[in-house]
């Protein structure tokens, strides 16, 4: 079925922390450059059009990804209780899972988060790589 990223690379969850490391400084910098209530149109003006639309496509993917994640995980989340694969919801047993179901649900969990990581990292990257560089050049003139 493939490699379980969470089992083989548990450090993948550090991406949660990394979002704060890059996104909050971007928001602060954006506010300094464009005022305390910057708009999406301000960001659109300083990004190359293709970069803006790539960020929008990633955002659309994240929304679709979240909807699919929400629907697929509505009954609960996978866990291991007493050596058995189970589906649990808020600490309550829902049903027992096969190994394949457990692996699939774990992959769905990670996929649910990864869409959001893509948005936060890509927007931050786009801002610092393109918009911030552009505003720095304008201020240096």
PLY file of the C-alpha trace (Angstrom):
ply
format ascii 1.0
element vertex 141
property float x
property float y
property float z
element edge 140
property int vertex1
property int vertex2
end_header
0.00 0.00 0.00
2.98 2.32 0.34
5.05 3.92 3.03
3.37 5.36 6.10
4.95 8.78 6.31
3.85 9.29 9.91
5.32 5.96 11.03
8.62 6.30 9.15
9.06 10.07 9.47
7.28 11.32 12.59
9.22 14.57 12.18
6.66 15.47 9.51
4.62 16.99 12.34
7.34 19.63 12.80
5.75 21.25 9.76
3.05 22.45 12.17
5.65 24.46 14.06
7.30 25.67 10.86
4.07 27.31 9.75
4.30 29.70 12.69
7.96 30.37 11.99
7.27 31.60 8.45
3.66 32.77 8.40
3.55 35.16 11.37
6.68 37.05 10.28
5.11 37.33 6.82
1.94 38.83 8.31
3.97 41.31 10.36
6.07 42.31 7.37
2.97 42.60 5.20
1.36 44.92 7.75
4.50 47.08 7.88
4.61 47.37 4.10
0.89 47.79 3.42
-0.71 49.10 6.62
-2.49 47.52 9.54
-5.39 46.14 7.49
-3.84 44.95 4.23
-6.09 43.40 1.64
-5.76 40.51 -0.74
-5.73 43.02 -3.58
-2.58 44.60 -2.09
-0.87 41.23 -2.20
-2.12 40.64 -5.72
-0.63 43.95 -6.84
2.89 43.07 -5.70
3.00 39.44 -6.79
3.63 38.40 -10.36
0.27 37.24 -11.76
1.42 33.66 -12.20
2.56 33.49 -8.55
-0.75 34.88 -7.33
-2.70 32.31 -9.36
-0.47 29.45 -8.19
-1.23 30.51 -4.61
-4.95 30.63 -5.44
-4.78 27.15 -7.00
-3.03 25.82 -3.89
-5.71 27.46 -1.74
-8.46 25.86 -3.83
-6.70 22.50 -3.48
-6.53 22.99 0.30
-10.25 23.73 0.49
-11.13 20.65 -1.56
-8.61 18.60 0.42
-10.18 19.74 3.70
-13.69 18.86 2.53
-12.53 15.38 1.50
-10.66 15.01 4.79
-13.71 16.09 6.79
-16.02 13.70 4.96
-13.62 10.75 5.21
-12.90 11.29 8.91
-16.42 12.08 10.03
-16.82 8.88 12.06
-13.59 9.37 13.98
-9.84 9.04 13.86
-7.64 5.95 13.83
-5.87 4.82 16.98
-4.23 1.78 18.49
-5.88 0.53 21.67
-4.57 -2.57 23.40
-2.66 -3.53 20.27
-5.74 -3.33 18.04
-6.49 -0.86 15.28
-9.62 1.07 16.16
-11.63 4.03 15.05
-12.29 6.36 17.96
-14.16 9.60 18.33
-13.33 11.89 21.24
-11.93 8.97 23.23
-14.88 6.67 22.57
-14.61 3.41 20.68
-16.44 3.45 17.32
-15.31 0.21 15.69
-12.31 -1.99 15.03
-10.28 -1.37 11.86
-8.32 -3.66 9.60
-4.65 -2.87 9.07
-5.42 -1.45 5.62
-8.23 0.76 6.96
-5.98 2.02 9.73
-3.20 2.87 7.27
-5.65 4.62 4.95
-7.17 6.68 7.76
-3.72 7.68 9.03
-2.78 8.78 5.51
-6.04 10.77 5.31
-5.19 12.52 8.58
-1.82 13.61 7.28
-3.30 14.62 3.94
-5.83 16.79 5.77
-3.05 18.78 7.39
-0.76 18.86 4.37
-3.16 20.96 2.31
-3.10 23.66 4.96
0.67 23.48 5.25
0.91 24.06 1.51
-1.16 27.24 1.76
0.75 28.76 4.65
4.17 27.88 3.27
3.42 28.85 -0.34
1.90 32.23 0.53
4.81 32.98 2.86
7.31 31.92 0.22
5.57 33.97 -2.47
5.52 37.05 -0.27
9.16 36.91 0.78
10.45 35.76 -2.60
8.47 38.09 -4.84
6.44 40.75 -3.02
8.96 41.62 -0.31
11.77 41.69 -2.84
9.67 43.99 -5.03
8.80 46.37 -2.18
12.45 46.44 -1.09
13.50 47.43 -4.61
10.84 50.16 -4.70
11.97 51.59 -1.36
15.62 51.60 -2.46
14.93 53.73 -5.55
0 1
1 2
2 3
3 4
4 5
5 6
6 7
7 8
8 9
9 10
10 11
11 12
12 13
13 14
14 15
15 16
16 17
17 18
18 19
19 20
20 21
21 22
22 23
23 24
24 25
25 26
26 27
27 28
28 29
29 30
30 31
31 32
32 33
33 34
34 35
35 36
36 37
37 38
38 39
39 40
40 41
41 42
42 43
43 44
44 45
45 46
46 47
47 48
48 49
49 50
50 51
51 52
52 53
53 54
54 55
55 56
56 57
57 58
58 59
59 60
60 61
61 62
62 63
63 64
64 65
65 66
66 67
67 68
68 69
69 70
70 71
71 72
72 73
73 74
74 75
75 76
76 77
77 78
78 79
79 80
80 81
81 82
82 83
83 84
84 85
85 86
86 87
87 88
88 89
89 90
90 91
91 92
92 93
93 94
94 95
95 96
96 97
97 98
98 99
99 100
100 101
101 102
102 103
103 104
104 105
105 106
106 107
107 108
108 109
109 110
110 111
111 112
112 113
113 114
114 115
115 116
116 117
117 118
118 119
119 120
120 121
121 122
122 123
123 124
124 125
125 126
126 127
127 128
128 129
129 130
130 131
131 132
132 133
133 134
134 135
135 136
136 137
137 138
138 139
139 140
